């Protein structure tokens, strides 16, 4: 099953049954039925229930846009609080991931849950001015 259904896997000019829509985007039929209850346009008067591909694409794009939260440079997204939070004491650990990316790990200032944030390695100088970086790992190729 997909973590996030991809609207590009749906053909706009095609009609889908519940099973076909679920298979096309990698979710269960129950999920598609739930979406219909929450506003996905569908022809439900007769069997089989049909969903127009362009309506499904628009629904998924709108759903994805509503769930996006932009964070400021000094914020992490806390999965427990479900809100942008600053790390406790602005203290973070730096873990180099690849030649281009690094991961910052801090504790939520409210609930204490570990929070992660991926950053570009080219931004590490600016990150050092914002956060108190501890456990800095040496440069990796």
N, C-alpha and C positions, 0 to 999 in steps of 0.2 A: 504494500500500500504506500502511496505517495505521501510525503509529509505535507506538501502543498500542491494541490491540484494545479496543473499547468493549463491555462486557457488556450494555449497554442496547440494542444493536442486534440482540440475540438474543431470540427469543420463547420463553418458558419452556415453553409447552404444546406445542411443535412438535418433531418429530424432524427431524434434518438428515443428509444424506449428507455425505461429506467435501467434495465440491465446493460444496454449498450452505452448509456451515458456513464454508468458506474465503471464499466470496463475501460472506456476511453480515457478517463482521468484517474483511474486507479483508486477508487473509493468503493465502499459498500453500497448496496441498494438502499439500505436504511439511511445512510448519509444523504443520498439524493432525495429521498422522501422527506427528510428533515429540512433540506433546503427548500423544497416546494412549500412546506408549511411556513417557512420564514420569508418567502417572497420570490422564489424562483418561478418565473412564468412557465406554466405547463398546461396542456390540454388534458384535464382530468375528468371530463364528463363521460368518456367512453374508455373501453379497454382496447388496446394497451394505452397507457398514459404516454403522451408524446411531449418531448421537449425540443424546441427549435434550437439548433446549434448556436446561432448568433445570440439568443437569449442566455444560453448557458455560458458562453464566453463573457458576455457583459456582466453576468452575475458573479462569476469568478474573479474578474478584474476588479469589480467594485468591492468585493469582499477582501481582496488582497490590499487594495488601496486604503480601506478603512483600518486594517490591522497594522499598518506601517506606522511606527513611532520614530520620529527623528530625535536623536540624542545630541545634546551639546557636547563639546569636547571633554568636559569634566564629569560626564555622567555614564553610568552603566545601566543596563536593563536588568532589574531584579526579577527573577522568575517566580519567586514566592510572593512578592508584593504586587507584581504585574505593573510596575511603574518605573520610570527613570529615577535612579537614585545615585547619589555621590558615594564614593567609597569612604568607609570609616577613616577619619583622620587624613583623608586624601592619600593614604598609603596603599601602594599597589606593588605586586610582584611582576617582573617582566620575564616572559618565557619566549625565546626566539623559536619560531615555528619553521620558517623556510628562509630562503635567500631574500624574500620580499616582505614577509609578514612576521609579526610578533603578537603575542597574546598577553594582555594585561589581566591580572587577577586581583580583585579587591573584595572586601567584605561590605555588604550593604550597611549603610549607616543606621537603618531602622531595625532590620530583623537579623542581621549578622550572617546572612546567606552568602556563600562565595558567588561572585559575579565575574563573568569574563567579557572581554572586549577585544576584538581583533583590530589591529592597527598596522599601518604600513611602516616598514623599518626606516623609510626615509623621513618619517615624522617623529622619530625618537627624541631628537633634540627639543622639539616643541613639547612633547609629552613630559620630558624631564622638568620643564618649567611649570607645568600644570600640577603634576603629581609628585609625591615623595616616592621615588622608585627604589625598592629594596630588592635584593637578590638578583641584581642585574647579571645576566649571563654574558660571557664573552662572545665576541663576534664569531658567527658560524658562516660558512660559505653557503 
